[in-house]
Amino acid sequence: MKLIYNREKLARSFGMVATVAPKTGHKPALQNVLIDGATNTLTATNLEQSISIHVVPIESIGDHKLLVPAGRM
């Protein structure tokens, strides 16, 4: 598994997606952003609304999914 993104584009897209993820709640998994290497998307939801943004990687090897805490970037 290997992902390489343009830092500025990833940070901007991550910031937009992370606004939907709840800060607190009963389901800790919702406080994350899903990075899907197979579809090259960033996705977040709060079960009422969701957002998904396509980000073109510089390099992507393998199909993978990764949850990153929304407050991380």
Secondary structure, DSSP 8 states (H G I E B T S, - for coil): -EEE--HHHHHHHHHHHHTTS-SS-S-GGGGEEEEETTTTEEEEE-SS-EEEEE---SEEES--EEEEETT--
